[in-house]
């Protein structure tokens, strides 16, 4: 990630690029002009093109196209009642035909075939996860291997971050939670052990230095790992902060929306660790389960576990597209 950028500017570059990426995700159904994005980042157009490509490893055009197709794939999987044209317009394509051409080029099938094959695709992924878990149990040293190393299936690249079982026995209840102000730092890469290391090496020291050791924490996974490549997945490590909080430059400030959330509690593998996960019922897809005290999610996907450090009052949110 843009390792050649000046160290003194890294925190400022991070905040600006996060603003752009968040804006793109909120407006995938609209025209996204480079000039407008450059203004959001407060860069010149030329400098913005160069910095974005260095930061994200792809051009702004390629990034927007990828995110639109990933969002379309997600909607096709989760909203079987939605027509291809409806999904196309919701993700910034001018017609169903335009989506179909781009979709086939990226995923190797038509949007309708992708939607019709959702059950079989997820069943195959679950089988791969069981195989990966069995292999890990027979070779424990592999669990601590390279996070970027390819697994048995795409989800395997994320390490020990998903449940290998198809059905969960969680007891789910729906509650209302208020909006909260958070400071967040973004990790781009595989979900799993690298997320845990990000909390330990980056976020926890920052929390301690700002007197936030007992603050409520949230983890927001923006991408569905069954669709997005492991090295492109985005995860926000968030800490609840008071209004007017001065972040010292390293973190970005945002708001987690309030609303109705589905909450589930489960026992984790770590000794004496209580884990809870939640998922919003807004879209009825992909409920998440995470290593935390309470979890809240929106637009989530399949049940999965994030390995994050045990933090006081820890809360997890997963927000797939």
matplotlib code that plots the C-alpha trace (Angstrom):
import matplotlib.pyplot as plt

x = [0.0, 1.9, 5.0, 7.0, 4.7, 6.3, 5.9, 4.9, 2.0, 0.8, -1.9, -3.3, -3.2, -5.1, -7.9, -8.3, -8.3, -10.8, -13.1, -13.0, -13.5, -16.4, -18.0, -17.6, -19.4, -22.3, -22.8, -22.2, -25.6, -24.6, -22.1, -18.7, -16.6, -12.9, -12.9, -15.5, -13.5, -10.3, -12.1, -13.2, -9.6, -8.5, -5.9, -5.3, -6.8, -3.4, -2.1, -5.3, -5.0, -1.4, -2.0, -5.1, -3.4, -0.4, -2.6, -5.1, -3.0, -5.6, -6.8, -9.8, -11.8, -10.8, -11.7, -15.2, -15.9, -14.8, -16.9, -20.0, -19.7, -19.1, -22.1, -24.2, -23.0, -23.9, -27.4, -28.0, -27.1, -29.2, -32.2, -33.6, -36.7, -34.8, -34.5, -31.2, -32.2, -33.0, -29.7, -27.9, -29.5, -28.8, -25.0, -24.4, -24.9, -27.1, -28.8, -29.2, -27.1, -24.2, -24.2, -24.4, -21.4, -19.2, -20.4, -19.6, -16.1, -15.4, -17.3, -17.5, -21.2, -24.4, -26.0, -29.0, -26.8, -24.9, -28.2, -29.5, -26.3, -26.2, -27.1, -24.7, -21.9, -22.3, -22.5, -19.2, -17.6, -18.9, -17.4, -14.1, -14.1, -14.7, -11.8, -9.6, -10.6, -9.8, -6.5, -5.7, -6.6, -4.3, -1.5, -1.7, 1.4, -0.5, -3.0, -0.3, 0.9, 0.9, -2.4, -2.0, -1.4, -4.1, -6.4, -8.5, -11.1, -11.2, -12.5, -9.6, -7.3, -8.7, -7.4, -9.5, -12.3, -15.4, -17.5, -17.2, -20.8, -23.7, -26.3, -25.9, -27.7, -27.5, -30.5, -31.1, -33.0, -33.7, -32.9, -32.6, -29.2, -28.4, -26.0, -22.5, -19.5, -16.4, -12.7, -11.6, -8.5, -8.7, -7.0, -6.9, -6.2, -7.4, -9.9, -8.7, -5.3, -4.1, -7.1, -6.2, -2.6, -3.9, -5.8, -2.8, -0.1, -1.9, -5.2, -4.6, -1.5, -3.4, -6.4, -4.0, -2.3, -5.7, -7.1, -9.6, -8.7, -12.2, -14.0, -16.5, -14.9, -16.4, -15.1, -16.6, -16.0, -17.0, -16.6, -18.0, -15.0, -16.8, -16.9, -14.0, -10.4, -8.7, -6.1, -8.8, -11.1, -11.6, -12.0, -12.4, -11.2, -13.5, -13.5, -16.4, -15.4, -17.1, -18.4, -15.6, -12.9, -9.5, -8.0, -4.4, -4.2, -4.0, -7.7, -10.7, -14.0, -17.3, -20.8, -22.1, -25.9, -28.5, -31.4, -32.7, -30.0, -30.2, -28.0, -26.7, -24.4, -22.1, -19.1, -15.8, -12.8, -10.7, -10.8, -13.2, -14.0, -17.7, -18.4, -21.4, -22.4, -25.2, -26.6, -29.1, -32.2, -32.6, -31.6, -32.0, -28.6, -25.4, -25.7, -22.2, -20.8, -17.8, -15.3, -16.7, -19.0, -21.8, -21.9, -23.9, -24.0, -25.7, -26.3, -24.3, -23.7, -22.9, -22.0, -18.3, -15.9, -13.4, -10.4, -9.8, -8.1, -10.2, -10.9, -13.1, -16.7, -15.7, -18.4, -18.3, -20.1, -20.0, -21.3, -21.0, -22.2]
y = [0.0, 3.0, 2.2, 5.0, 7.8, 10.1, 8.8, 12.3, 12.4, 8.8, 9.5, 12.4, 10.3, 7.6, 9.9, 11.4, 8.0, 6.6, 9.5, 8.7, 5.0, 5.5, 8.0, 5.5, 2.8, 5.1, 6.2, 3.1, 3.7, 7.2, 8.7, 9.0, 11.7, 11.7, 15.5, 15.2, 12.3, 14.4, 17.3, 14.9, 13.8, 17.4, 16.5, 17.8, 15.5, 14.4, 13.8, 12.0, 9.5, 8.7, 8.4, 6.3, 3.8, 3.6, 3.3, 0.7, -1.1, -0.4, 2.7, 4.6, 3.3, -0.3, 0.1, 1.5, -1.1, -3.9, -2.6, -2.2, -5.8, -7.1, -5.2, -6.6, -10.2, -9.7, -8.4, -11.3, -13.8, -12.1, -10.7, -13.5, -11.4, -8.6, -8.5, -8.1, -4.6, -3.5, -4.8, -3.1, 0.3, -0.1, -0.6, 2.1, 0.2, 1.8, -1.3, -5.0, -5.8, -3.6, -5.4, -8.8, -8.1, -6.8, -9.6, -12.4, -10.9, -10.9, -13.9, -16.1, -16.4, -14.4, -12.5, -14.9, -18.0, -16.5, -16.0, -19.4, -21.1, -19.4, -22.5, -24.7, -22.1, -21.7, -25.4, -25.9, -23.1, -24.7, -28.1, -26.4, -24.8, -28.2, -29.5, -26.6, -27.1, -30.8, -30.1, -27.4, -29.8, -32.5, -29.9, -27.3, -25.5, -24.4, -22.4, -19.8, -19.7, -16.8, -15.0, -14.3, -17.9, -19.4, -21.8, -24.7, -22.3, -18.5, -18.2, -20.3, -17.4, -15.6, -18.2, -19.3, -16.7, -18.7, -21.4, -24.8, -25.8, -24.9, -24.2, -22.3, -23.0, -19.4, -17.9, -14.6, -11.6, -8.2, -5.0, -1.3, 0.3, 4.1, 5.7, 6.0, 8.1, 6.1, 6.5, 3.9, 2.6, 0.5, -2.8, -4.0, -7.7, -11.2, -11.5, -13.8, -13.7, -10.5, -8.7, -9.9, -8.7, -5.3, -4.9, -6.0, -4.0, -0.9, -0.3, -1.3, 0.9, 3.8, 3.2, 3.1, 6.3, 8.1, 6.8, 4.5, 1.1, 0.5, 1.9, -0.1, -1.5, -2.4, -4.4, -3.6, -6.0, -4.2, -7.0, -10.5, -12.8, -15.2, -12.5, -10.1, -11.3, -11.8, -9.1, -6.6, -7.1, -4.0, -4.2, -1.2, -1.5, 1.0, 2.5, 4.4, 8.0, 11.0, 13.9, 16.3, 13.7, 14.8, 11.7, 12.9, 12.2, 8.4, 7.6, 8.7, 9.8, 8.5, 7.4, 3.9, 4.2, 3.3, 1.0, -2.5, -5.2, -9.0, -10.1, -13.6, -14.9, -17.9, -19.5, -19.1, -21.4, -19.1, -20.1, -18.0, -15.8, -14.9, -14.1, -12.4, -11.6, -9.6, -9.0, -6.4, -7.9, -5.1, -7.2, -10.7, -11.9, -13.1, -12.8, -12.5, -13.9, -12.3, -12.5, -9.8, -8.9, -7.6, -7.5, -5.3, -5.6, -4.3, -5.9, -9.0, -12.4, -15.9, -16.7, -16.2, -15.4, -12.6, -13.3, -10.0, -9.4, -9.6, -5.9, -4.5, -3.9, -5.2, -4.9, -6.1, -4.8, -6.4, -4.4, -6.2, -4.3]
z = [0.0, -1.3, 0.8, -0.9, 0.4, 2.9, 6.4, 7.8, 5.3, 5.8, 8.4, 6.3, 3.1, 4.9, 6.1, 2.6, 0.8, 3.4, 2.6, -1.1, -0.7, 1.7, -0.7, -3.6, -1.7, -0.8, -4.4, -6.5, -8.1, -9.3, -11.7, -10.0, -11.6, -11.0, -10.5, -7.7, -6.0, -6.3, -4.5, -1.8, -1.3, -1.5, -4.2, -7.7, -10.4, -11.6, -8.1, -7.1, -10.0, -9.1, -5.4, -5.7, -8.0, -5.6, -2.5, -3.8, -6.4, -9.1, -11.0, -9.8, -12.9, -12.2, -8.5, -9.2, -11.8, -9.4, -6.5, -8.7, -9.9, -6.4, -5.1, -8.0, -7.2, -3.6, -4.5, -6.9, -4.2, -1.5, -3.4, -5.6, -6.2, -7.8, -11.6, -13.4, -14.6, -11.0, -9.8, -12.7, -12.0, -8.3, -9.0, -11.6, -14.8, -17.5, -18.5, -17.8, -20.9, -19.7, -16.4, -18.1, -20.3, -17.5, -15.1, -17.5, -18.1, -14.3, -13.0, -16.1, -16.1, -16.6, -13.7, -13.8, -13.7, -10.7, -8.9, -9.7, -8.6, -5.1, -3.1, -4.9, -4.7, -1.0, -0.4, -2.3, -0.2, 3.1, 1.9, 1.3, 4.7, 6.3, 4.3, 5.4, 9.0, 8.9, 7.3, 9.9, 12.7, 11.3, 10.8, 13.6, 12.4, 9.3, 11.3, 11.9, 8.3, 5.9, 5.8, 2.1, 1.2, -0.9, 0.8, -0.4, -1.7, -1.8, 1.7, 2.9, 2.2, 5.2, 7.8, 10.7, 10.3, 9.2, 10.7, 8.9, 9.7, 7.5, 10.2, 13.4, 16.6, 17.8, 19.6, 17.8, 19.2, 17.7, 19.6, 18.9, 19.2, 19.0, 16.6, 17.9, 17.0, 16.3, 15.4, 12.9, 11.3, 8.1, 7.4, 3.8, 3.3, 4.4, 7.2, 10.0, 11.7, 10.0, 11.5, 14.9, 14.5, 13.3, 16.5, 18.6, 16.9, 15.7, 17.2, 20.9, 21.3, 19.8, 22.2, 25.2, 24.1, 23.9, 27.2, 25.4, 27.0, 28.3, 25.2, 23.2, 20.1, 16.7, 13.8, 10.4, 7.5, 4.3, 1.8, 1.4, 1.3, -1.0, -3.7, -3.0, -3.3, 0.1, -0.6, -1.4, 1.6, 3.8, 7.6, 9.9, 13.5, 15.3, 18.8, 20.3, 21.2, 22.8, 20.7, 19.9, 20.3, 18.9, 17.2, 16.9, 13.2, 13.0, 12.9, 10.9, 12.6, 11.5, 12.8, 13.0, 12.3, 14.8, 14.1, 14.6, 14.9, 15.3, 18.2, 18.9, 21.6, 21.3, 23.0, 21.3, 21.1, 23.3, 27.0, 29.2, 26.2, 25.5, 21.9, 20.4, 16.9, 15.3, 11.9, 10.7, 9.3, 6.7, 3.7, 5.3, 4.1, 5.6, 9.3, 10.9, 14.1, 15.6, 18.6, 20.8, 23.6, 21.4, 17.7, 15.3, 11.6, 8.5, 5.2, 6.3, 4.8, 6.0, 9.6, 10.3, 13.1, 13.2, 15.3, 17.2, 20.6, 23.7, 24.5, 27.3, 26.1, 22.7, 20.0, 16.4, 13.4, 9.9, 7.0, 3.7, 0.6]

ax = plt.figure().add_subplot(projection="3d")
ax.plot(x, y, z, "-o")
ax.set_aspect("equal")
plt.show()
